[in-house]
Amino acid sequence: MKVNFDGATFSSKGLVSLGAIIRNDQGLVMVAYTHPIPLPTSVETVEVLAARSAICLARDLNFNKVIFEGDSEVIIKAINKGELVSSSFGHILKDINLLSKTFHKVSFCHTRRQGNRVAHGLARMACNFSTYQVWM
């Protein structure tokens, strides 16, 4: 499975929204979700929360061979190298590390914005909903 995730900020509304799409090895959409949450303190926190949320969804669906892709190079590097654990979102990075161990095979890759368009669109759409939405 490949999971693309992203977050979008809506300062005027005081919230951010998270989105992800999960595709199988043939590129077919298996699951998509959106999730609006209160505005965190930084863009990096938004991205790391999007990553954690995507990991939880993939785990809850019992996928065990997963590639996670996000467009924040800083966050992908932090997850892969265990960096930034002393940052304001370090506890979320530690949680991502623990959650990652529940998968048989897992990797985290950086993709450019154009490779993450659908996840970004889902994240932008989440501000239209009041709760977590999942489509299967």
C-alpha positions in Angstrom: 0.0 0.0 0.0 1.1 3.6 -0.6 -0.2 6.3 1.7 0.1 10.0 0.7 -0.6 12.4 3.5 -0.7 16.2 3.9 -2.0 19.0 6.0 -3.5 22.4 5.2 -3.8 25.5 7.4 -6.8 27.7 7.7 -5.7 30.5 10.0 -8.8 32.5 9.6 -10.9 29.6 10.8 -8.4 28.7 13.6 -8.0 25.1 12.3 -5.9 22.9 10.1 -7.1 19.9 8.2 -5.4 16.6 7.5 -5.9 14.3 4.6 -4.6 11.1 3.2 -5.2 8.6 0.4 -4.2 5.0 0.5 -3.7 3.1 -2.8 -2.8 -0.5 -3.5 0.1 -1.7 -5.6 -1.9 -1.2 -8.8 -2.7 2.5 -7.9 -6.3 1.8 -7.0 -7.8 3.9 -4.2 -8.5 1.8 -1.1 -9.3 4.5 1.4 -9.3 8.3 1.7 -9.9 10.5 4.7 -10.1 14.0 6.0 -9.8 15.3 9.5 -10.1 18.9 10.7 -8.3 19.8 14.0 -7.6 22.9 16.0 -4.7 25.0 14.7 -1.3 23.8 16.1 1.7 26.1 16.6 3.7 25.4 13.5 3.5 24.1 9.9 5.9 21.3 10.9 3.5 20.2 13.6 0.7 20.1 11.0 2.7 17.8 8.8 3.8 15.5 11.6 0.2 15.2 12.8 -0.8 14.4 9.2 1.8 11.6 9.1 0.8 10.2 12.5 -2.9 10.2 11.5 -2.1 8.4 8.2 -0.1 5.8 10.1 -2.9 5.2 12.5 -5.4 4.7 9.7 -3.2 2.3 7.8 -2.6 0.3 11.1 -6.3 0.3 12.0 -7.0 -1.2 8.5 -4.4 -3.9 9.2 -2.1 -3.0 6.2 1.3 -4.3 7.0 3.5 -3.4 4.0 3.2 0.4 3.6 5.1 3.3 2.0 4.2 6.7 3.4 4.8 9.7 1.3 4.6 13.3 2.4 5.7 16.6 0.8 7.5 18.0 3.9 11.2 17.0 3.5 11.9 18.2 7.0 9.4 15.9 8.6 10.3 12.9 6.4 14.0 13.3 7.3 13.1 13.7 11.0 11.1 10.5 10.9 13.8 8.5 9.0 16.7 9.8 11.0 15.1 10.3 14.4 15.9 14.0 14.4 14.1 16.9 16.0 12.9 14.7 19.0 13.6 17.7 21.3 11.4 19.9 19.2 7.8 21.0 20.2 6.5 18.0 18.2 9.2 15.5 19.2 6.7 13.5 21.2 4.7 12.9 18.1 7.8 11.8 16.2 8.5 9.3 19.0 4.9 8.1 18.7 5.4 7.7 14.9 8.5 5.6 15.5 6.6 3.3 17.9 3.6 3.0 15.6 5.9 2.2 12.7 7.1 -0.9 14.5 3.6 -2.4 14.2 4.1 -2.8 10.4 5.8 -5.8 8.7 7.5 -3.4 6.2 7.3 0.4 6.3 9.1 3.3 4.7 8.8 7.0 4.6 9.6 8.9 1.4 9.6 12.6 0.4 7.6 13.5 -2.7 7.2 16.9 -4.3 4.0 18.8 -4.0 2.7 17.6 -7.5 3.2 14.0 -6.3 1.0 14.7 -3.3 -1.9 16.6 -5.0 -4.7 14.3 -4.0 -3.7 14.2 -0.3 -3.3 18.0 -0.4 -6.8 18.3 -2.0 -8.3 16.1 0.7 -6.6 18.1 3.4 -8.0 21.3 1.9 -11.5 19.7 1.7 -11.5 18.7 5.3 -12.3 22.3 6.5 -15.8 21.7 5.0 -16.5 18.9 7.5 -16.8 19.1 11.2 -15.5 15.6 12.0 -13.2 12.9 10.8 -14.4 11.5 7.4 -13.4 8.2 5.8 -14.3 6.9 2.4 -13.6 3.3 1.5 
